[in-house]
Amino acid sequence: MSLRGMRWAAVSLAAMVAACGAEAEQAAPPAPEVGVVEIQPQPYELTIQLSGRVTAFETSEVRPQIGGIVRARRFTEGAEVRAGQVLYDIDVGPARTNAAAANAAAASAQARYERYQQLIDINAVSRQELDDARAAADQANAAAQSARINLGYTNVRAPISGIIGASSVTPGALATPSQAQPFAIIQNIDRVYVDMTQSSADLMRLRRALEAQGVNTDRVSVRLLLPTGEEYPHAGVLQFSGVSVNPSTGAVTLRALFPNPDHTLLPGMFVDARVSQGTAPNAIVAPQQAVSRNARGEAFVLVLNQQNVVEERVLETDQTDGAQWVVTSGLNAGDRVIVEGVQRVRPGVEARAATPTRRADAGPEQPLRGRQQGG
């Protein structure tokens, strides 16, 4: 080959190499797009969650105070009753007879005493006989009063207002004053208690947290999650008075008082209670959908730094609330946390920031209708 031919071949080869390089540059894929949320400090209410059980504000057992045959029941099971309302009728005959006999005996004893008062002035009776007559009259009057009270007990009345349960007796049953089984049970649930169990150490930490936040322990707010997952609309107040430690378990029972105007909360119901510990004014809160676990079980998020390079940040968290995590270390104000498209990136690669297509507090990333999962 001539020198001129060799030069032409070299030029052609260089042109081909340059063209291949340009094509390679054009074929390089663009940086993936990820949805990010910028972390900003915000006020956050610190809470602890405890399991609780609902108990009635007042409970009363309906029991007979005299013996006799039950003649009638005057209420509907499960209905509301008022204090003093007649619930049962006990056969009035024996009590009425006893009252009549006691009244007659009292009248006789009183008349005898009054005669002795007239006779004492003429020394027809002794002072001792007068004193005995007066004592007998007082005793007979007391017996008559007791008989009249027992006559009133033939109407068994409601001791408190509330919801009455099932009746354990029917007309024709024999009532005795000392019977073990009550006729019925009334529960006042216009207000209810929620009893929660907590260790004594956790209770001490709760008290310290409340004191640090300047929260009055007499007005600690408590909210409830119902078994359906809904939040109960009325807040309660924690009752610290009367708290004692169980010596066998080391646990304490905390009691919160809740209004219950619609009778949504029923005795025996299990609920989750959220006890407020005050508000952190500048909390760092991360969306739950951005948080994952590594092989060591540590919580971490992917962050897009100022150079648009993905970083992994291991987090220390305090608590969760729904779709939010309270972060104590690992994130700072202004960090851009990746909440969408985490499947397309890894630490060390470049990415392009975009506005998320879903709310950052909407929970774990889910497929979107009409779109491919992950954006």
C-alpha positions in Angstrom: 0.0 0.0 0.0 1.2 3.5 -0.8 1.9 6.1 1.8 -1.2 8.0 0.6 -3.4 5.0 1.0 -2.1 4.3 4.5 -2.9 7.9 5.5 -6.4 7.5 4.1 -7.0 4.3 6.1 -5.8 5.9 9.3 -8.2 8.9 8.8 -11.1 6.5 8.1 -10.3 4.5 11.2 -10.2 7.6 13.4 -13.5 8.7 12.0 -15.1 5.3 12.7 -13.8 5.4 16.3 -15.2 8.9 16.9 -18.5 7.9 15.4 -18.7 4.8 17.7 -17.9 7.0 20.8 -20.7 9.5 19.8 -23.1 6.6 19.4 -22.1 5.2 22.8 -22.6 8.6 24.4 -26.0 8.9 22.8 -27.0 5.4 23.9 -26.2 6.0 27.7 -29.5 5.9 29.7 -30.5 9.0 31.5 -30.4 9.1 35.3 -33.6 7.6 36.8 -36.3 9.9 38.2 -37.3 9.5 41.9 -40.0 11.1 44.0 -38.5 13.0 46.9 -39.8 14.7 50.0 -37.8 17.5 51.7 -37.6 17.0 55.5 -38.7 20.0 57.5 -38.9 20.2 61.3 -42.5 20.3 62.6 -44.5 20.2 65.8 -45.3 16.6 66.7 -47.3 15.2 69.6 -45.4 12.5 71.4 -47.6 9.6 72.5 -47.3 6.1 73.9 -49.8 3.4 72.9 -51.2 1.0 75.5 -53.8 -1.7 75.3 -56.8 -1.0 77.5 -60.2 -2.4 78.4 -63.4 -0.5 78.9 -65.2 -0.6 82.3 -68.5 1.1 83.3 -68.4 4.3 85.3 -70.8 2.8 87.8 -72.0 -0.7 88.3 -74.8 -1.8 90.7 -76.4 -5.2 91.4 -80.2 -5.2 91.9 -81.0 -7.4 94.9 -84.1 -8.0 97.0 -84.1 -6.7 100.5 -87.0 -8.8 101.7 -88.1 -12.3 100.9 -91.2 -13.3 98.9 -92.5 -14.4 95.6 -91.7 -12.2 92.6 -95.0 -11.2 91.0 -93.9 -9.0 88.1 -90.9 -7.6 86.2 -91.4 -4.0 85.0 -88.5 -3.3 82.6 -87.1 -4.4 79.2 -83.8 -6.1 79.3 -81.1 -3.9 77.8 -83.1 -0.7 78.2 -82.1 2.4 80.1 -83.6 2.8 83.6 -83.7 5.7 86.0 -82.6 5.7 89.7 -85.6 4.9 91.8 -87.6 3.2 89.0 -89.6 0.1 90.0 -88.0 -3.0 88.4 -89.7 -5.9 90.2 -92.8 -6.4 92.4 -92.6 -8.9 95.3 -95.8 -10.3 96.8 -97.0 -7.5 99.1 -99.4 -9.6 101.2 -97.0 -10.9 103.9 -95.3 -7.5 104.3 -98.6 -5.7 104.5 -99.9 -8.1 107.2 -96.6 -7.6 109.2 -96.9 -3.8 108.8 -100.5 -3.9 110.1 -99.6 -6.0 113.1 -96.7 -3.9 113.9 -98.8 -0.7 113.7 -101.4 -2.2 116.0 -98.7 -3.2 118.5 -97.2 0.2 118.4 -100.5 1.9 118.9 -101.3 -0.3 121.9 -97.9 0.3 123.5 -98.2 4.0 123.0 -101.6 4.1 124.5 -100.4 2.2 127.6 -97.5 4.6 128.0 -99.8 7.6 127.8 -102.1 6.1 130.5 -99.1 5.5 132.7 -98.2 9.2 132.3 -101.6 10.2 133.7 -101.4 7.6 136.6 -97.9 8.6 137.7 -99.2 11.9 139.0 -101.5 10.2 141.5 -98.9 7.5 142.3 -101.0 4.7 140.8 -98.0 3.3 139.0 -94.3 3.3 139.9 -91.6 5.3 138.1 -90.1 2.0 136.9 -93.4 0.9 135.4 -93.6 4.2 133.5 -90.1 3.8 132.2 -90.8 0.3 131.1 -94.0 1.4 129.3 -92.1 4.2 127.5 -89.3 1.7 126.4 -92.0 -0.7 125.2 -93.7 2.1 123.2 -90.4 3.2 121.6 -89.6 -0.4 120.7 -93.0 -1.0 119.2 -92.9 2.2 117.2 -89.4 1.2 115.8 -90.8 -2.2 114.8 -93.7 -0.5 113.1 -91.4 1.8 111.2 -89.2 -1.2 110.1 -92.4 -3.0 108.9 -93.4 0.0 106.9 -89.9 0.1 105.3 -90.1 -3.5 104.4 -93.5 -2.9 102.9 -91.8 -0.4 100.6 -89.2 -3.0 99.7 -91.8 -5.1 97.9 -91.1 -2.7 95.0 -87.5 -3.5 94.0 -86.1 -0.2 92.6 -83.1 0.8 90.5 -80.3 2.0 92.8 -78.6 4.0 89.9 -79.4 5.1 86.4 -78.0 3.2 83.5 -78.4 0.2 81.2 -79.9 -2.8 82.8 -78.8 -6.3 81.7 -80.6 -9.6 81.6 -82.9 -10.6 84.4 -81.9 -13.7 86.3 -85.5 -14.3 87.7 -89.0 -14.5 86.3 -92.4 -14.0 87.9 -93.0 -16.8 90.4 -89.4 -17.0 91.6 -88.7 -16.9 95.3 -86.6 -13.9 96.5 -84.5 -14.0 99.6 -82.6 -11.1 101.0 -79.3 -13.0 101.3 -79.4 -14.7 97.9 -76.0 -14.9 96.0 -77.3 -14.1 92.5 -78.5 -10.6 91.8 -81.8 -10.1 90.0 -80.0 -7.9 87.4 -77.0 -5.6 86.9 -77.2 -1.9 86.0 -74.2 -0.2 84.4 -73.9 3.6 83.9 -71.9 4.0 80.6 -72.6 7.7 80.0 -69.0 7.9 81.1 -66.6 5.0 81.0 -63.2 4.1 82.3 -60.4 2.6 80.2 -57.9 0.5 82.3 -54.4 0.2 80.9 -51.6 -1.9 82.2 -48.0 -0.5 82.2 -44.8 -1.4 83.9 -43.8 0.7 86.9 -40.5 1.7 85.1 -42.5 2.9 82.0 -44.8 4.9 84.3 -41.9 6.7 85.9 -40.5 7.5 82.4 -44.0 8.8 81.4 -44.1 11.0 84.5 -40.7 12.4 83.8 -41.6 13.1 80.1 -44.7 14.9 81.2 -42.8 17.0 83.7 -40.1 17.8 81.1 -42.8 19.0 78.7 -44.5 21.0 81.4 -47.7 19.0 81.1 -50.1 19.0 84.0 -50.5 15.4 85.1 -54.1 16.0 86.1 -55.0 16.9 82.5 -53.1 14.3 80.4 -55.1 13.7 77.2 -55.8 10.2 76.0 -57.3 9.1 72.7 -58.6 5.7 71.7 -58.5 3.5 68.6 -61.6 1.3 68.4 -61.4 -2.4 67.4 -62.5 -1.3 63.9 -59.3 0.9 63.6 -61.3 4.1 63.8 -60.3 6.8 66.2 -62.9 7.5 69.0 -64.1 11.1 68.5 -64.0 12.0 72.2 -60.7 12.5 74.2 -60.3 11.2 77.7 -58.3 12.3 80.7 -55.7 10.1 82.5 -56.3 9.5 86.2 -53.0 9.3 88.1 -54.6 9.2 91.5 -54.9 5.8 93.2 -52.1 4.2 91.1 -50.4 1.3 92.9 -47.9 -1.4 91.8 -48.9 -5.0 91.6 -46.3 -6.7 93.9 -46.3 -10.0 91.8 -46.0 -8.5 88.3 -44.4 -5.0 89.0 -47.1 -3.5 86.7 -49.5 -0.7 87.4 -53.0 -0.1 86.1 -53.6 3.4 84.7 -57.2 4.6 84.4 -58.6 7.1 81.9 -62.1 8.6 82.0 -63.9 9.1 78.7 -67.3 10.7 77.8 -69.5 8.2 76.1 -72.7 10.0 75.0 -73.5 7.6 72.2 -72.7 4.5 74.2 -70.1 3.5 71.5 -67.8 2.2 74.2 -69.2 -0.9 75.9 -67.9 -2.6 79.1 -65.4 -5.4 78.3 -64.4 -3.9 75.0 -60.6 -3.9 74.2 -59.2 -0.7 72.7 -55.8 0.9 72.0 -55.1 4.0 74.0 -52.7 6.7 73.0 -51.4 8.7 75.9 -50.1 12.2 75.1 -46.6 13.1 76.4 -46.7 16.6 75.1 -45.5 18.2 71.9 -42.0 18.3 70.4 -41.7 21.7 68.6 -39.1 20.7 66.0 -39.4 17.0 65.4 -37.9 15.3 62.4 -40.6 13.1 60.9 -40.0 10.7 58.0 -42.7 9.1 55.8 -43.1 5.4 56.6 -43.2 4.5 52.9 -39.5 5.7 52.6 -38.3 3.5 55.5 -36.9 0.0 54.9 -34.8 -2.5 56.9 -31.3 -3.7 56.1 -29.8 -7.1 56.7 -29.0 -6.1 60.3 -32.5 -5.1 61.0 -31.7 -1.4 61.0 -34.1 1.2 59.7 -32.8 3.2 56.8 -33.8 5.6 54.0 -32.3 6.6 50.7 -31.5 10.3 50.4 -30.7 12.3 47.3 -27.8 14.6 48.3 -27.0 18.0 46.8 -24.9 16.4 44.1 -28.0 14.3 43.1 -26.3 11.1 44.3 -28.2 8.6 46.3 -27.0 8.0 49.9 -28.2 5.4 52.5 -28.9 6.8 55.9 -29.4 4.5 58.9 -32.0 5.9 61.3 -32.7 5.9 65.0 -36.4 6.3 65.6 -38.5 7.1 68.6 -42.0 6.0 67.7 -44.4 5.6 64.8 -47.8 7.2 64.3 -49.7 5.9 61.4 -47.6 6.6 58.3 -45.0 8.7 60.1 -41.8 7.9 61.9 -40.3 10.2 64.5 -36.5 10.2 63.8 -34.0 11.0 66.5 -30.9 10.7 64.4 -29.9 10.0 60.8 -31.9 12.8 59.1 -31.6 16.6 59.1 -33.7 19.5 58.0 -33.5 19.9 54.3 -32.6 16.3 53.4 -34.4 15.0 50.4 -35.8 11.5 51.2 -36.7 9.2 48.3 -40.3 8.0 48.7 -41.0 6.8 45.1 -38.8 4.9 42.7 -36.5 3.3 45.3 -36.5 0.1 43.2 -34.7 1.9 40.4 -31.7 3.3 42.4 -29.1 2.2 44.8 -26.5 4.1 46.9 -23.8 5.8 44.8 -25.8 6.3 41.6 -27.1 9.6 40.3 -30.8 10.3 40.1 -33.2 13.1 39.2 -35.5 14.6 41.8 -39.3 14.8 41.1 -42.4 15.6 42.9 -44.1 12.4 44.3 -47.3 11.3 42.6 -48.7 10.2 46.0 -49.0 11.9 49.4 -45.9 11.3 51.5 -48.0 10.2 54.4 -50.1 7.7 52.5 -48.3 4.6 53.7 -46.1 2.1 51.9 -45.6 2.5 48.2 -48.4 0.8 46.2 -49.1 0.3 42.5 -50.9 3.2 40.9 -53.8 2.6 38.6 -52.8 3.1 35.0 -49.1 3.4 36.0 -46.3 0.9 36.5 -45.4 0.2 40.1 -42.6 2.5 41.4 -43.6 5.5 39.3 
